[in-house]
């Protein structure tokens, strides 16, 4: 027969249940934190790719401006006034020079890159021999980030602006 002695050490059942409840609540909070962190990383990656694509186009146009500001331009990017739209793949960004194309890419998340070039006669930043024509460049990259719930409904965009002038 077991007899209770007052000097025995141990935990009672209510103490064990309260401790278990506290641990479960803590682990749930940590798991939720991991979910938010993973969503933040995915959103950050999407925005980084969008900024890279915008800067990539801007650097291509700046390189053209250094060599051949007034044209004629061969096929590919040019400084002619107007709007061009391209669709860029979301994988292998930067590994090839042809990650963007003029038609939509099916079967994968893509980025839409619109380049708007306008002639800017004179004004701030346009110095030198008159009549000097500068080019205003706006590159907009639109994308739909993948959220933690798999929602692709919210459109985000990155805008990069620049102005280029011919070398004198």
C-alpha positions, 0 to 999 in steps of 0.5 A: 500500500502506498502512503503519501509522505509530505517530503516527496518531491515532484510535480502535480498534474495541474502544474504539468498541464499549465507548463504544457499549455505554456510550451504549446503557446510559445511554439505556436508563436514561433511557428507563426513567426517563421511563416511571416519571415518566409513571406517577407523573404519571398516578397523581398526577393520579388522586389529585388528582382524587379529593381534589378530588371529596372536597373538593368534596362537603365544601364543598357540605355546609358551604355547606348547613350555613351556610344550612339546618342542620336542613332540610328540604332541597331535592333534591340534597346534604343533611345528613340522616344516611345514606350516598349514593354517586355516580359521577363522571367522570374528565374535565372535573372541576370544569368543571361542577357535574354531573360526578357522578351516581347511576348508574355511568358506562360507557365511561370511568374513573370515581370512586366518591364515598361520603358518610356523614353521622351525627348526633353528639350533643355531644362535642368541637367541639359547643359552644353551646346544648344539645341541640346536634346536630353532623354528622360527615361522611366523604367517601370517593372510590375510584378505580383508577389507570391504571398503566404496564402498563395495570393497573386492578386496584388500588383506591385511595381518599381519605378526608376527614373533617369535623364541622359544627354549626349557627350560633348 
